[in-house]
């Protein structure tokens, strides 16, 4: 029995080597090549690590101590499947291995943050996707931050980044085939590129660095894996709307607005209009609807337990649900339901009453949880921009949006 943790950025010359400064990536370019292959002697440098005194505010997977520099910290991140980026503290030599979106950064003394890899081998320069955007375009420090935002946005599979304006455009699975040439644009997938040097380890690095789990992170346990949370794009909740916010940049920002409202239980985010509908009651009743993403108030699973199920009587006929969060929502909206059991293999939801505690039995694939939302989610992490308005930086007219 174990607790299930959910997992829903120019470096200064101090790292200069004979091959160029750390934190700068090179991408092949040339004039009018085939889209799928752009190899040339001309190389465009890409920003990768953020300048010193900026840090990521994402959740920490674990912390390694005694790490010599930011490049070594990045290599440690590259070895961890769940790590997506890092914070390196130049004063303490601590290396924080981070998960989720690495593009949300704040000022912090003596910290350098960067992605898992600075490889741009899967990026293509000089083209952009004209497919519909998944969220309001916004400015990002680098294409790696743009990629990180895409990777952490439900339904995003590709990105277009304009190097001249630093504008990031998120694209869906329909992006391939919509390419057109545009100077300054580059495209890439949400997955990390291969071919970086982050897996090159020195003897010194293999002997140094001691790990400690991030307090309260819910990460790092064996057997942990991601839970589905947001529904795929083109599905919406039909529950009653508490209120609608306009000009919201993406589904994650919409979820954070929901988390601030006591009555809000879930949301609908419209990727075309950027409207955010804060919903009440049961969020598991969904129907197909173009350009809408729906999800719960929080994606925290800190109160779920994997590997067990309740044998207490069912409160209703078991039903198929998209995720354990939908199962929890159904329980919360069912009179007399206090707990749920969700089987991840069959996506079956079982509603249980107040007598469920004490009826647990081990069962692979099952998980149990209460009707109340779990604490510890990242939905209350707010940027200065979000606190002032629901809109992101508008990159309209810049590049290939």
Long-range contacts (C-beta under 8 A, 24 or more apart in sequence): 1-305, 1-306, 1-307, 1-308, 1-360, 1-362, 2-221, 2-223, 2-305, 2-306, 2-307, 3-218, 3-221, 3-302, 3-304, 3-305, 3-306, 4-224, 4-227, 4-301, 4-304, 4-305, 4-306, 4-367, 5-217, 5-218, 5-219, 5-221, 5-224, 5-301, 5-302, 6-218, 6-226, 6-227, 6-229, 6-299, 6-300, 6-301, 6-302, 7-59, 7-82, 7-99, 7-100, 7-219, 7-224, 7-226, 8-100, 8-152, 8-154, 8-229, 8-230, 8-252, 8-295, 8-299, 9-49, 9-50, 9-54, 9-56, 9-85, 9-102, 9-103, 9-105, 9-113, 9-114, 9-115, 9-141, 9-142, 9-144, 9-145, 9-148, 10-47, 10-49, 10-51, 11-48, 11-49, 11-51, 11-52, 11-70, 11-112, 11-114, 12-51, 12-52, 15-69, 15-70, 15-71, 20-45, 22-49, 22-69, 22-70, 22-71, 23-47, 23-48, 23-49, 23-70, 23-71, 23-114, 23-118, 24-48, 24-118, 25-118, 25-119, 25-120, 25-144, 26-120, 27-120, 27-123, 27-125, 27-186, 28-125, 29-125, 29-126, 31-126, 32-181, 33-126, 35-124, 35-127, 35-179, 36-124, 38-124, 38-125, 38-126, 44-125, 44-163, 46-118, 46-120, 46-123, 46-142, 46-143, 46-144, 46-163, 47-141, 47-142, 47-144, 48-114, 48-115, 48-118, 48-142, 48-144, 49-112, 49-113, 49-114, 49-118, 50-105, 50-112, 50-113, 50-114, 50-141, 51-112, 52-90, 52-110, 52-111, 52-112, 53-107, 53-108, 53-109, 53-110, 53-111, 54-105, 54-106, 54-107, 54-108, 54-111, 54-112, 54-113, 55-87, 55-105, 55-106, 55-107, 55-108, 55-111, 55-113, 56-85, 56-86, 56-87, 56-98, 56-102, 56-104, 56-105, 56-113, 57-104, 57-105, 57-106, 57-381, 58-84, 58-85, 58-98, 58-99, 58-100, 58-101, 58-102, 58-104, 58-378, 59-98, 59-99, 59-100, 59-214, 59-217, 59-218, 59-219, 59-378, 60-87, 60-96, 60-97, 60-98, 60-99, 60-214, 60-217, 60-219, 61-97, 61-98, 61-99, 61-214, 61-217, 61-219, 61-220, 62-96, 62-97, 62-211, 62-212, 62-213, 62-214, 62-217, 62-219, 62-220, 63-94, 63-95, 63-96, 63-97, 63-211, 63-212, 63-213, 63-214, 64-94, 64-95, 64-97, 64-209, 64-210, 64-211, 64-212, 65-92, 65-93, 65-94, 65-95, 65-209, 65-210, 65-212, 66-93, 66-208, 66-209, 66-210, 67-93, 67-94, 67-95, 67-205, 67-208, 67-209, 68-93, 68-204, 68-205, 68-208, 70-112, 70-114, 72-205, 72-209, 74-114, 74-115, 74-116, 74-117, 74-118, 74-198, 75-198, 75-199, 75-200, 75-201, 75-205, 76-205, 76-209, 77-116, 77-198, 78-116, 78-117, 78-196, 78-198, 78-199, 79-199, 82-219, 82-224, 83-116, 84-115, 84-116, 84-148, 84-151, 85-113, 85-114, 85-115, 85-116, 85-148, 86-113, 86-114, 86-116, 87-111, 87-112, 87-113, 88-112, 88-113, 88-114, 95-209, 96-214, 99-217, 99-219, 100-152, 100-378, 101-148, 101-149, 101-151, 101-152, 101-252, 102-144, 102-145, 102-148, 103-140, 103-141, 103-145, 103-146, 103-148, 103-149, 104-381, 104-383, 105-141, 106-383, 114-144, 115-144, 115-145, 115-147, 115-148, 115-192, 116-192, 116-198, 117-192, 117-193, 117-196, 117-198, 118-144, 118-196, 118-198, 119-192, 119-193, 119-194, 119-195, 119-196, 119-197, 119-198, 120-188, 120-193, 121-193, 121-194, 121-195, 121-196, 122-188, 122-189, 122-191, 122-193, 122-194, 123-186, 123-187, 123-188, 123-193, 124-186, 124-187, 124-188, 125-163, 125-185, 125-186, 126-181, 126-182, 126-183, 126-185, 126-186, 127-179, 127-180, 127-181, 127-182, 127-185, 127-186, 127-187, 127-400, 128-160, 128-162, 128-169, 128-179, 128-180, 128-182, 128-185, 128-186, 128-187, 128-399, 128-400, 128-401, 129-158, 129-160, 129-169, 129-171, 129-175, 129-178, 129-179, 129-187, 129-400, 130-178, 130-179, 130-180, 130-400, 131-158, 131-171, 131-172, 131-174, 131-175, 131-178, 132-171, 132-172, 132-174, 132-271, 132-272, 132-291, 133-169, 133-170, 133-171, 133-271, 133-401, 134-170, 134-171, 134-172, 134-233, 134-250, 134-271, 135-170, 135-249, 135-250, 135-251, 135-271, 135-274, 135-392, 136-247, 136-248, 136-249, 136-250, 136-274, 136-391, 136-392, 136-394, 137-167, 137-168, 137-169, 137-170, 137-392, 137-393, 137-394, 137-395, 137-396, 137-398, 137-401, 138-167, 138-168, 138-249, 138-392, 138-393, 138-394, 138-395, 139-165, 139-166, 139-167, 139-168, 139-393, 139-395, 140-166, 140-167, 140-168, 141-166, 142-166, 143-168, 143-186, 143-188, 147-188, 147-189, 147-190, 147-192, 150-190, 151-190, 151-191, 152-252, 153-250, 153-251, 153-252, 154-229, 154-230, 154-231, 154-232, 154-233, 154-251, 154-293, 154-295, 155-230, 155-232, 155-233, 155-293, 156-190, 157-189, 157-190, 158-187, 158-188, 158-189, 158-190, 159-187, 159-188, 159-189, 159-190, 160-185, 160-186, 160-187, 160-399, 160-400, 160-401, 161-185, 161-186, 161-187, 161-188, 161-399, 162-186, 162-395, 162-398, 162-399, 162-400, 164-398, 164-399, 165-395, 165-398, 165-399, 167-393, 167-395, 167-398, 167-399, 167-401, 168-395, 169-395, 169-399, 169-400, 169-401, 170-250, 172-233, 180-400, 182-399, 182-400, 184-399, 185-399, 185-400, 187-400, 216-376, 218-301, 218-302, 218-376, 223-306, 227-299, 227-301, 227-323, 227-324, 227-325, 227-344, 228-322, 228-323, 228-325, 229-295, 229-296, 229-299, 229-323, 229-325, 230-255, 230-293, 230-294, 230-295, 230-299, 231-286, 231-293, 231-294, 231-295, 231-322, 232-293, 233-271, 233-291, 233-292, 233-293, 234-288, 234-289, 234-290, 234-291, 234-292, 235-286, 235-287, 235-288, 235-289, 235-292, 235-293, 235-294, 236-268, 236-286, 236-287, 236-288, 236-289, 236-292, 236-294, 237-266, 237-267, 237-268, 237-279, 237-283, 237-285, 237-286, 237-294, 238-285, 238-286, 238-287, 239-265, 239-266, 239-279, 239-280, 239-281, 239-282, 239-283, 239-285, 240-279, 240-280, 240-281, 241-268, 241-277, 241-278, 241-279, 241-280, 242-278, 242-279, 242-280, 243-277, 243-278, 244-275, 244-276, 244-277, 244-278, 245-275, 245-276, 245-278, 245-390, 246-273, 246-274, 246-275, 246-276, 246-390, 247-274, 247-389, 247-390, 247-391, 248-274, 248-275, 248-276, 248-390, 248-391, 249-274, 249-386, 249-390, 249-391, 249-392, 250-392, 251-293, 251-295, 253-386, 253-390, 253-392, 255-295, 255-296, 255-297, 255-298, 255-299, 255-379, 256-379, 256-380, 256-381, 256-382, 256-386, 257-390, 258-297, 258-379, 259-297, 259-298, 259-377, 259-379, 259-380, 260-380, 264-297, 265-296, 265-297, 265-329, 265-332, 266-294, 266-295, 266-296, 266-297, 266-329, 267-294, 267-295, 267-297, 268-292, 268-293, 268-294, 269-293, 269-294, 269-295, 274-390, 274-391, 276-390, 281-333, 282-329, 282-330, 282-332, 282-333, 283-325, 283-326, 283-329, 284-321, 284-322, 284-326, 284-327, 284-329, 284-330, 286-322, 295-325, 296-325, 296-326, 296-328, 296-329, 296-373, 297-373, 297-379, 298-373, 298-374, 298-377, 298-379, 299-325, 299-377, 299-379, 300-373, 300-374, 300-375, 300-376, 300-377, 300-378, 300-379, 301-369, 301-374, 302-374, 302-375, 302-376, 302-377, 303-369, 303-370, 303-372, 303-374, 303-375, 304-367, 304-368, 304-369, 304-374, 305-367, 305-368, 305-369, 306-366, 306-367, 307-362, 307-363, 307-364, 307-366, 307-367, 308-360, 308-361, 308-362, 308-363, 308-366, 308-367, 308-368, 309-341, 309-343, 309-350, 309-360, 309-361, 309-363, 309-366, 309-367, 309-368, 310-339, 310-341, 310-350, 310-352, 310-356, 310-359, 310-360, 310-368, 311-359, 311-360, 311-361, 312-339, 312-352, 312-353, 312-355, 312-356, 312-359, 313-352, 313-353, 313-355, 314-350, 314-351, 314-352, 315-351, 315-352, 315-353, 316-351, 318-348, 318-349, 318-350, 318-351, 319-348, 319-349, 320-346, 320-347, 320-348, 320-349, 321-347, 321-348, 321-349, 322-347, 323-347, 324-349, 324-367, 324-369, 328-369, 328-370, 328-371, 328-373, 331-371, 332-371, 332-372, 337-371, 338-370, 338-371, 339-368, 339-369, 339-370, 339-371, 340-368, 340-369, 340-370, 340-371, 341-366, 341-367, 341-368, 342-366, 342-367, 342-368, 342-369, 343-367
